[in-house]
Amino acid sequence: MPNSASLNAGNTITISAWVKPMGFYAGPCQNNFIMQKGSSTDILGYGLEFSSQGYSNGGTCSLPLDTIHQDFYGPTAYANNYSYQPYIQENNWYHVVYSYNGDSTHLYVNNVLKFTTKETFSAFANSSPLFLGKHSSDATYPYWFNGVLDDIRIYNRALDSSEVTALYTALNPDKDTIPTCDSSLVMYGSPTNKAFQTSSFLNDPNAGPHGDTSGTELYAFAWTATSIGIPDYNGRSLIKYDLSQLPSNAIVKSAKLYLYAKLKNLNGVSGSPTYGTNNIGLLQKVYSHWKMDSTNYFTPLVVDTATEVILPKSTNTTENYIADITAYAQNWVSKPDSNNGMLFRLQTENDPYNSLIFESGLASDTTKRPRLEICYSLPAMVPGTVQSFTANAITVHYIGIRFSIENETNAIAIEVDRSLDSTNFIPINLLTVKGSVGLNQYNFTDKVSTDSAKAYYRLKIVNKDGSSQYSKTIGVQLDANNDQFSVYPNPAKKFIMVNGKKVTEVDIYDKMGNLVFVKKNLNTSSTLNKIKFNLSPGVYIAQLQIVGGKLVNEKIVVE
């Protein structure tokens, strides 16, 4: 686009674009330009691009090209020692927003702020044309962006986060669904990582399996081996990633398996690993347990043919593949015991001279090892529910607090707060939750040293994600009736506290009615009396004798 005043900004700017990369530049020293106006090193220029500069600390001139650690960047904002995840995946849509507010740059990817840096720009203005999908007309930069661009916008001001959100949520209906990830997991095939296992084998009774520690290829092929008496010579492989490091409640938004053609293949046609006119491949979920060093071609394996993932016929003889195994990954995360990996085979075996041969976990170029990229989110936190909450005066200064909470799996603690005016609360106890899904009971005694007539209580449930919610507020009178009597703790062990004035004697009877303990001459002017005893575990009746001859019976349990 020719230069114009409308394409030049002052010292504030926002660049927004929907970007779908479908490949990466294969040569050295050039980034992938989404748009550019002016030189990328000119402080007056601006643009959007993606590269591995952040990951490689500024180096993009080495081969082979690093296509694994690609990130988006804006003007002079490579932050060369900074890289963020998840990295760019081919054939995925991304909403990229770069802004500068006169003081700091901000880069958003899919409505997530990836980084912000302090910068000083005088103006975003120059006489150069605006190039879309290319750096410039300079022959030094011949590479065009490989992918799709949509809804490119340039503002002469810095959009705030709410405006970025508005752009992101206003999706083009023609655009692919964009997974929203809380987190991502990238796993590479490795012979030393037990989280990755493979085994490749042939329909040759004399050829054993080649597990991850010895197999240099992941293959599925149909060939001939008449020299050893096998006219239909077939090869298969097993692949397994252990996903136990993901939370069992993770929601897998996407799971993509990257398989790279082995250019120095041992089987098939040398230098043509993805060969043939009928080399459609299959990935089939395996139900049977298998062992890397003993399972072979003739081992009976139960597989799921209804949900098999198809690898289409290759379009060239050195083709890399990306397989969508989202459904498999979700099943393995939700039910780890069901994870027996996948069987990799051709759709049509016994049809000679067809092959799909990929690098294994032993590839010397680690970026070409089988790579699984998972984008996942976690379900919204379900707060615990207060089912009951009571407070009762045991004495003038002691309040019995009882409550029950249902579904505590997302909670970490329960805070009990007290107020003497129903407005200003202070925490008085912090209880560790029991953490189960069902109903959990709690109780404790609060000592209130005050002349106030009433106290107020509330509960604060603290969740794992840092959020919290409060219960209703309840009140309790502190001027307890002196004619009320109670015994606690109950159950008891070596003592009980007798609450109530004018108690002169405590007699304890076993369940047969036998008198087993007597405590006389209690302090009748005291509200509380501590009664020590040594009783066997069981159920008893504590009979309180009150001045004036009144008797009060309380059932107690001794542990």
C-alpha positions as CSV (number, residue, x, y, z in Angstrom):
1,M,0.0,0.0,0.0
2,P,1.5,3.4,-0.9
3,N,2.5,5.7,1.9
4,S,-0.1,8.1,3.1
5,A,-0.7,10.3,6.2
6,S,-3.3,7.9,7.5
7,L,-0.7,5.2,7.7
8,N,1.6,7.3,9.9
9,A,1.0,7.6,13.6
10,G,2.4,9.8,16.4
11,N,4.1,8.3,19.4
12,T,1.1,6.0,20.2
13,I,-0.1,3.1,18.1
14,T,-2.0,-0.2,18.1
15,I,-1.6,-2.9,15.4
16,S,-4.2,-5.7,15.3
17,A,-4.4,-8.7,13.0
18,W,-5.8,-12.2,12.7
19,V,-3.0,-14.5,11.6
20,K,-3.0,-18.1,10.5
21,P,0.6,-19.3,9.8
22,M,0.8,-22.3,7.4
23,G,4.6,-22.5,7.2
24,F,7.8,-20.9,8.2
25,Y,10.6,-19.3,6.1
26,A,13.2,-22.0,5.4
27,G,16.2,-19.8,5.0
28,P,18.5,-18.1,7.5
29,C,18.4,-14.5,9.0
30,Q,14.9,-13.6,8.0
31,N,11.8,-13.4,10.2
32,N,8.2,-14.1,9.1
33,F,6.7,-10.7,8.4
34,I,2.9,-10.2,8.8
35,M,3.1,-6.6,7.9
36,Q,5.8,-3.9,7.8
37,K,6.1,-0.2,7.2
38,G,9.7,1.0,7.1
39,S,12.7,-0.9,8.2
40,S,12.3,-3.3,11.1
41,T,15.4,-1.8,12.7
42,D,14.2,1.8,12.1
43,I,12.8,3.4,15.2
44,L,10.2,5.1,13.0
45,G,9.1,1.9,11.4
46,Y,6.4,-0.5,12.7
47,G,5.1,-3.9,11.9
48,L,4.2,-7.4,13.1
49,E,6.2,-10.6,12.7
50,F,7.0,-13.9,14.2
51,S,10.3,-15.7,14.7
52,S,12.4,-17.7,17.2
53,Q,14.5,-14.7,18.2
54,G,13.1,-14.6,21.7
55,Y,13.9,-18.2,22.3
56,S,17.4,-18.1,20.6
57,N,18.3,-14.8,22.3
58,G,18.4,-12.9,19.0
59,G,19.9,-15.5,16.8
60,T,17.9,-16.4,13.7
61,C,20.9,-17.0,11.3
62,S,21.5,-20.7,12.1
63,L,20.3,-23.7,10.2
64,P,18.3,-25.8,10.4
65,L,15.5,-23.3,11.1
66,D,13.9,-23.5,14.5
67,T,10.3,-23.9,13.7
68,I,9.4,-25.1,17.2
69,H,9.9,-22.0,19.3
70,Q,8.2,-19.3,17.1
71,D,6.6,-16.3,18.8
72,F,4.9,-13.1,17.7
73,Y,6.6,-9.7,18.1
74,G,6.1,-6.0,17.4
75,P,8.4,-3.1,16.6
76,T,11.8,-3.4,18.4
77,A,10.0,-5.6,20.9
78,Y,11.7,-8.9,20.4
79,A,12.7,-9.0,24.0
80,N,15.6,-11.1,22.8
81,N,16.0,-13.0,26.1
82,Y,12.3,-13.6,26.4
83,S,10.1,-16.4,25.0
84,Y,6.6,-17.3,25.8
85,Q,4.3,-20.3,25.3
86,P,2.4,-21.9,23.8
87,Y,4.6,-21.5,20.7
88,I,3.0,-20.8,17.3
89,Q,1.5,-23.9,15.7
90,E,0.9,-24.1,11.9
91,N,-2.7,-24.0,10.7
92,N,-4.0,-22.3,13.8
93,W,-5.6,-18.9,14.0
94,Y,-4.1,-16.3,16.3
95,H,-5.3,-12.8,17.2
96,V,-2.2,-10.6,17.6
97,V,-2.3,-7.1,19.1
98,Y,0.7,-4.9,19.6
99,S,0.3,-1.4,21.2
100,Y,2.5,1.4,22.5
101,N,1.1,4.0,24.8
102,G,4.0,6.5,24.9
103,D,5.7,4.6,27.6
104,S,5.4,0.9,27.3
105,T,4.7,-1.7,24.6
106,H,2.1,-4.4,25.1
107,L,1.8,-7.7,23.1
108,Y,-1.4,-9.7,23.3
109,V,-1.9,-13.1,21.7
110,N,-5.5,-14.5,21.8
111,N,-6.5,-11.9,24.4
112,V,-3.6,-12.9,26.7
113,L,-0.9,-10.3,27.6
114,K,2.3,-12.0,26.7
115,F,4.8,-9.3,27.7
116,T,5.1,-5.6,28.3
117,T,8.4,-3.6,28.0
118,K,9.5,0.0,28.6
119,E,10.3,1.6,25.2
120,T,11.0,5.2,23.9
121,F,9.6,6.0,20.5
122,S,9.4,9.5,19.0
123,A,6.9,8.7,16.3
124,F,5.7,5.8,14.1
125,A,6.0,7.6,10.8
126,N,8.1,7.2,7.6
127,S,7.8,7.5,3.9
128,S,7.9,3.8,3.1
129,P,4.9,1.9,1.7
130,L,2.9,-0.5,3.9
131,F,3.6,-4.2,3.0
132,L,1.3,-7.0,4.0
133,G,2.8,-10.4,4.3
134,K,6.2,-9.2,3.4
135,H,9.0,-7.0,4.8
136,S,9.6,-4.7,1.8
137,S,10.5,-4.7,-1.9
138,D,14.1,-5.0,-1.1
139,A,15.5,-8.1,-2.8
140,T,17.3,-8.9,0.4
141,Y,13.9,-9.9,1.8
142,P,12.3,-12.1,-0.8
143,Y,10.2,-14.2,1.5
144,W,6.4,-13.9,1.6
145,F,4.3,-14.8,4.6
146,N,2.9,-18.3,4.2
147,G,-0.6,-18.3,5.6
148,V,-3.8,-16.3,5.9
149,L,-4.3,-12.8,7.2
150,D,-7.6,-11.2,8.2
151,D,-9.0,-8.0,9.8
152,I,-5.8,-6.0,9.9
153,R,-6.2,-2.8,11.8
154,I,-3.9,0.1,12.6
155,Y,-4.9,2.7,15.3
156,N,-3.1,6.0,16.1
157,R,-3.7,5.3,19.8
158,A,-3.0,2.5,22.3
159,L,-6.1,0.3,22.9
160,D,-6.7,-0.7,26.5
161,S,-7.2,-4.4,27.5
162,S,-11.0,-4.1,27.3
163,E,-10.8,-2.9,23.7
164,V,-8.4,-5.8,22.9
165,T,-10.9,-8.2,24.4
166,A,-13.7,-6.7,22.3
167,L,-11.7,-7.3,19.1
168,Y,-10.8,-10.8,20.1
169,T,-14.4,-11.9,21.0
170,A,-15.9,-10.4,17.8
171,L,-14.8,-13.4,15.8
172,N,-15.3,-13.6,12.1
173,P,-17.9,-16.3,11.5
174,D,-15.8,-17.7,8.6
175,K,-12.8,-18.1,10.9
176,D,-11.8,-21.4,12.4
177,T,-12.7,-22.0,16.1
178,I,-9.8,-20.8,18.2
179,P,-9.0,-22.9,21.3
180,T,-8.6,-20.9,24.5
181,C,-5.8,-22.5,26.5
182,D,-5.1,-22.0,30.2
183,S,-2.0,-24.0,29.7
184,S,-0.1,-26.0,27.2
185,L,2.1,-29.1,27.3
186,V,4.8,-30.0,24.7
187,M,6.3,-33.5,24.8
188,Y,9.1,-34.7,22.5
189,G,10.0,-38.3,21.8
190,S,13.1,-39.3,23.8
191,P,14.8,-42.6,24.6
192,T,15.6,-41.5,28.1
193,N,12.1,-40.1,28.9
194,K,9.8,-42.9,30.2
195,A,6.9,-40.6,29.4
196,F,7.4,-41.6,25.7
197,Q,7.4,-45.2,24.4
198,T,7.5,-46.6,20.9
199,S,7.9,-50.0,19.4
200,S,8.2,-50.9,15.7
201,F,7.9,-54.4,14.3
202,L,7.6,-56.5,11.1
203,N,5.6,-59.5,10.1
204,D,8.8,-61.4,10.1
205,P,8.9,-64.1,12.8
206,N,12.7,-63.8,13.1
207,A,12.6,-60.0,13.6
208,G,12.0,-58.8,17.1
209,P,10.5,-55.5,18.1
210,H,12.6,-52.4,18.0
211,G,11.7,-50.4,21.1
212,D,12.5,-46.8,21.8
213,T,16.0,-47.6,22.9
214,S,16.9,-49.2,19.6
215,G,14.4,-48.3,16.9
216,T,15.6,-45.5,14.7
217,E,12.3,-45.2,12.7
218,L,8.6,-45.0,13.3
219,Y,7.1,-46.7,10.3
220,A,4.0,-48.1,8.6
221,F,4.7,-49.7,5.3
222,A,3.7,-52.5,2.9
223,W,6.6,-53.9,0.9
224,T,8.0,-57.3,-0.4
225,A,10.7,-59.4,1.1
226,T,10.7,-62.5,-1.2
227,S,14.4,-63.1,-0.4
228,I,13.3,-64.2,3.1
229,G,10.1,-65.8,1.9
230,I,7.7,-63.0,2.8
231,P,6.0,-61.7,-0.3
232,D,3.8,-59.3,1.7
233,Y,6.1,-57.6,4.0
234,N,4.4,-55.2,6.4
235,G,5.6,-52.8,9.1
236,R,3.8,-51.3,12.0
237,S,4.6,-49.1,15.1
238,L,3.2,-48.4,18.5
239,I,3.4,-44.9,20.0
240,K,2.5,-43.9,23.6
241,Y,2.8,-40.6,25.5
242,D,2.3,-40.7,29.3
243,L,0.0,-37.7,30.1
244,S,-0.2,-38.3,33.8
245,Q,1.4,-34.9,34.4
246,L,-1.8,-33.2,33.3
247,P,-4.5,-32.6,35.8
248,S,-7.2,-35.3,35.6
249,N,-9.9,-32.7,35.2
250,A,-8.1,-30.9,32.3
251,I,-10.2,-30.1,29.3
252,V,-8.1,-30.8,26.2
253,K,-8.9,-28.2,23.6
254,S,-6.4,-29.6,21.0
255,A,-3.7,-32.3,20.8
256,K,-1.6,-32.4,17.8
257,L,1.1,-35.0,17.0
258,Y,3.9,-33.8,14.7
259,L,5.6,-36.5,12.7
260,Y,8.7,-35.7,10.6
261,A,9.7,-37.6,7.5
262,K,13.0,-39.5,8.1
263,L,15.1,-38.4,5.1
264,K,17.7,-41.1,5.6
265,N,15.2,-43.9,5.9
266,L,16.4,-47.5,6.3
267,N,13.2,-49.2,5.0
268,G,11.4,-48.5,1.8
269,V,12.9,-46.3,-1.0
270,S,16.0,-44.5,0.3
271,G,15.4,-40.8,0.5
272,S,11.7,-41.1,-0.1
273,P,10.2,-42.0,3.3
274,T,6.6,-41.1,2.4
275,Y,6.3,-43.1,-0.8
276,G,3.6,-44.8,-2.9
277,T,0.2,-44.3,-4.4
278,N,-1.7,-45.9,-1.6
279,N,0.1,-44.9,1.6
280,I,-2.9,-43.7,3.7
281,G,-2.0,-44.2,7.3
282,L,-4.0,-44.9,10.4
283,L,-3.5,-44.1,14.1
284,Q,-5.7,-46.4,16.2
285,K,-6.3,-46.2,19.9
286,V,-5.0,-49.3,21.6
287,Y,-7.0,-51.0,24.4
288,S,-4.5,-53.8,25.0
289,H,-1.5,-53.4,27.3
290,W,1.8,-53.9,25.5
291,K,5.5,-54.0,26.3
292,M,8.1,-52.1,24.4
293,D,10.6,-55.0,24.3
294,S,8.3,-58.0,23.7
295,T,5.2,-57.0,21.8
296,N,5.5,-57.9,18.1
297,Y,3.5,-58.0,14.9
298,F,1.8,-61.2,15.9
299,T,0.8,-60.1,19.4
300,P,-3.0,-59.8,19.5
301,L,-3.9,-56.1,20.0
302,V,-7.4,-54.7,20.5
303,V,-7.8,-51.4,18.8
304,D,-10.6,-48.9,18.2
305,T,-11.4,-48.7,14.5
306,A,-14.4,-46.4,15.0
307,T,-12.3,-43.4,16.1
308,E,-9.1,-44.0,14.1
309,V,-7.2,-41.0,12.9
310,I,-6.4,-40.9,9.2
311,L,-3.1,-39.7,7.8
312,P,-4.0,-38.9,4.2
313,K,-2.0,-40.1,1.2
314,S,1.2,-38.1,0.9
315,T,1.5,-35.4,-1.7
316,N,5.3,-35.8,-2.0
317,T,8.0,-38.3,-0.9
318,T,9.3,-36.3,2.0
319,E,6.1,-35.1,3.7
320,N,5.8,-34.2,7.4
321,Y,2.4,-34.8,9.0
322,I,0.3,-33.3,11.8
323,A,-2.3,-35.6,13.3
324,D,-5.2,-34.3,15.4
325,I,-5.5,-36.7,18.3
326,T,-7.5,-34.5,20.6
327,A,-10.2,-37.1,21.4
328,Y,-7.5,-39.7,22.3
329,A,-5.7,-37.2,24.6
330,Q,-8.8,-36.3,26.4
331,N,-9.6,-40.0,27.1
332,W,-6.1,-40.6,28.3
333,V,-6.2,-37.6,30.7
334,S,-9.6,-38.5,32.1
335,K,-8.8,-42.2,32.3
336,P,-5.1,-42.7,32.7
337,D,-5.4,-46.4,33.1
338,S,-6.8,-46.6,29.6
339,N,-3.7,-45.1,28.0
340,N,-2.1,-47.8,25.9
341,G,-1.1,-45.4,23.1
342,M,-1.8,-45.8,19.4
343,L,-1.1,-48.4,16.7
344,F,0.4,-46.8,13.6
345,R,-0.2,-48.8,10.4
346,L,-1.2,-48.4,6.8
347,Q,-4.9,-48.5,5.9
348,T,-4.2,-51.1,3.2
349,E,-1.5,-53.6,4.0
350,N,-0.3,-56.3,1.6
351,D,-0.3,-53.7,-1.2
352,P,3.5,-53.4,-1.9
353,Y,5.6,-50.3,-2.2
354,N,3.8,-47.9,0.1
355,S,5.4,-46.3,3.1
356,L,5.1,-43.6,5.8
357,I,8.5,-43.5,7.7
358,F,9.1,-40.9,10.3
359,E,11.9,-39.9,12.7
360,S,11.8,-41.7,16.1
361,G,12.8,-40.6,19.6
362,L,16.4,-41.2,18.6
363,A,16.6,-38.5,15.9
364,S,19.9,-36.6,16.2
365,D,18.0,-33.4,15.4
366,T,15.8,-33.2,18.5
367,T,13.4,-30.8,16.8
368,K,12.4,-33.7,14.4
369,R,11.5,-36.2,17.1
370,P,7.8,-37.0,17.4
371,R,6.2,-34.0,19.2
372,L,2.9,-33.9,20.9
373,E,1.5,-30.4,21.6
374,I,-1.6,-30.2,23.9
375,C,-3.6,-27.1,24.6
376,Y,-5.8,-27.5,27.6
377,S,-7.9,-25.6,30.1
378,L,-9.2,-26.3,33.6
379,P,-12.9,-26.2,34.5
380,A,-14.2,-23.3,36.5
381,M,-13.8,-23.6,40.2
382,V,-16.9,-25.0,41.9
383,P,-17.0,-23.3,45.4
384,G,-17.9,-25.2,48.5
385,T,-21.5,-24.8,49.8
386,V,-22.3,-23.9,53.4
387,Q,-25.2,-26.3,54.3
388,S,-25.6,-25.3,58.0
389,F,-24.1,-22.7,60.3
390,T,-25.0,-22.1,63.9
391,A,-23.6,-20.4,67.0
392,N,-24.8,-21.0,70.5
393,A,-23.8,-19.5,73.8
394,I,-22.3,-22.1,76.1
395,T,-21.6,-19.5,78.8
396,V,-21.4,-15.8,78.9
397,H,-18.0,-15.9,77.3
398,Y,-17.9,-19.2,75.3
399,I,-19.7,-19.7,72.0
400,G,-20.1,-23.0,70.3
401,I,-19.6,-22.7,66.5
402,R,-20.9,-25.5,64.3
403,F,-21.2,-25.6,60.5
404,S,-21.1,-28.0,57.6
405,I,-19.6,-27.6,54.1
406,E,-20.4,-29.6,51.0
407,N,-18.0,-30.1,48.1
408,E,-14.7,-28.8,49.3
409,T,-12.5,-30.2,46.5
410,N,-11.6,-26.7,45.3
411,A,-11.2,-25.1,48.7
412,I,-8.0,-25.0,50.8
413,A,-9.2,-23.4,54.1
414,I,-12.2,-22.0,56.0
415,E,-11.7,-18.8,57.9
416,V,-14.1,-18.0,60.8
417,D,-14.7,-14.3,61.3
418,R,-16.2,-12.5,64.4
419,S,-17.8,-9.1,64.8
420,L,-19.3,-7.3,67.8
421,D,-21.1,-4.8,65.7
422,S,-22.1,-6.8,62.6
423,T,-19.9,-4.6,60.4
424,N,-16.3,-4.9,61.4
425,F,-15.1,-8.5,61.3
426,I,-11.8,-10.0,62.4
427,P,-10.6,-13.6,61.7
428,I,-10.6,-15.8,64.8
429,N,-9.8,-19.2,63.4
430,L,-8.4,-20.7,60.2
431,L,-9.4,-24.4,59.6
432,T,-7.8,-26.7,57.0
433,V,-10.6,-28.2,54.9
434,K,-11.1,-32.0,54.8
435,G,-11.3,-31.7,51.0
436,S,-13.9,-34.3,50.1
437,V,-16.9,-33.9,47.8
438,G,-19.5,-34.9,50.4
439,L,-20.7,-33.1,53.5
440,N,-18.1,-32.3,56.1
441,Q,-18.9,-31.2,59.7
442,Y,-16.8,-28.7,61.8
443,N,-17.1,-27.3,65.3
444,F,-15.0,-25.4,67.8
445,T,-15.5,-23.1,70.8
446,D,-14.8,-19.3,70.6
447,K,-13.9,-17.5,73.8
448,V,-15.3,-13.9,73.8
449,S,-13.7,-11.5,76.3
450,T,-16.2,-8.6,76.1
451,D,-19.1,-7.0,77.8
452,S,-21.1,-6.8,74.5
453,A,-24.5,-8.3,74.5
454,K,-24.2,-10.0,71.1
455,A,-21.5,-11.4,68.7
456,Y,-21.8,-12.0,65.0
457,Y,-20.0,-14.7,62.9
458,R,-19.5,-15.5,59.3
459,L,-17.4,-18.0,57.3
460,K,-15.0,-17.3,54.5
461,I,-14.2,-20.2,52.1
462,V,-10.8,-19.8,50.5
463,N,-10.3,-21.5,47.2
464,K,-7.2,-22.9,45.5
465,D,-7.3,-20.3,42.8
466,G,-7.1,-17.5,45.4
467,S,-10.8,-16.6,45.2
468,S,-13.1,-16.7,48.2
469,Q,-16.7,-16.4,49.2
470,Y,-18.6,-15.6,52.4
471,S,-21.4,-17.3,54.2
472,K,-24.4,-15.5,55.6
473,T,-23.8,-13.6,59.0
474,I,-25.4,-15.1,62.1
475,G,-25.7,-13.5,65.6
476,V,-25.7,-14.9,69.1
477,Q,-26.6,-13.4,72.5
478,L,-23.7,-13.4,74.9
479,D,-25.8,-12.8,78.1
480,A,-26.5,-16.5,78.6
481,N,-29.2,-17.6,81.1
482,N,-27.4,-18.6,84.3
483,D,-29.9,-21.4,84.7
484,Q,-28.7,-23.1,81.5
485,F,-26.3,-26.0,81.9
486,S,-24.1,-28.0,79.5
487,V,-21.2,-30.4,79.4
488,Y,-18.3,-30.3,76.9
489,P,-16.2,-31.5,75.1
490,N,-18.4,-34.4,74.0
491,P,-17.0,-36.9,73.1
492,A,-14.5,-36.5,76.0
493,K,-11.3,-38.3,77.0
494,K,-9.9,-37.4,80.4
495,F,-12.1,-34.5,81.5
496,I,-15.3,-32.6,80.9
497,M,-16.1,-28.9,81.4
498,V,-19.4,-28.3,83.3
499,N,-21.0,-25.1,82.4
500,G,-23.5,-23.4,84.7
501,K,-23.4,-21.7,88.0
502,K,-24.7,-23.3,91.3
503,V,-23.5,-26.8,90.3
504,T,-22.5,-28.5,93.5
505,E,-21.8,-32.1,92.5
506,V,-21.3,-34.2,89.3
507,D,-22.1,-37.9,89.4
508,I,-21.3,-40.1,86.4
509,Y,-23.2,-43.4,85.7
510,D,-22.4,-46.1,83.2
511,K,-25.0,-47.4,80.8
512,M,-26.1,-50.1,83.3
513,G,-26.9,-47.4,85.8
514,N,-23.9,-48.0,88.1
515,L,-22.4,-45.0,89.7
516,V,-18.7,-44.9,88.6
517,F,-17.5,-41.4,89.4
518,V,-18.4,-38.7,91.9
519,K,-17.1,-35.1,92.2
520,K,-18.4,-33.1,95.1
521,N,-17.9,-29.6,96.6
522,L,-17.7,-27.7,93.3
523,N,-17.3,-24.0,93.3
524,T,-20.9,-22.8,92.9
525,S,-19.8,-19.2,92.2
526,S,-17.9,-20.2,89.1
527,T,-19.5,-20.6,85.6
528,L,-17.1,-23.4,84.6
529,N,-15.8,-26.4,86.5
530,K,-13.3,-28.8,85.1
531,I,-14.0,-32.4,86.1
532,K,-11.1,-34.8,85.6
533,F,-11.7,-38.6,85.5
534,N,-10.2,-41.9,84.3
535,L,-13.0,-43.8,82.7
536,S,-13.1,-46.6,80.1
537,P,-14.4,-45.7,76.6
538,G,-18.1,-45.9,76.5
539,V,-21.4,-44.1,76.9
540,Y,-22.2,-42.4,80.3
541,I,-24.7,-40.2,82.0
542,A,-23.3,-37.1,83.8
543,Q,-25.8,-36.0,86.5
544,L,-25.4,-32.4,87.6
545,Q,-26.7,-31.5,91.1
546,I,-27.8,-27.9,91.4
547,V,-28.3,-25.8,94.5
548,G,-31.8,-26.2,95.6
549,G,-32.0,-29.9,94.6
550,K,-32.4,-29.6,90.9
551,L,-30.9,-32.5,88.8
552,V,-29.7,-32.1,85.2
553,N,-28.7,-35.2,83.2
554,E,-26.3,-35.0,80.2
555,K,-25.3,-38.0,78.1
556,I,-21.5,-38.1,77.4
557,V,-19.3,-40.3,75.3
558,V,-15.8,-41.2,76.6
559,E,-13.2,-42.1,73.9
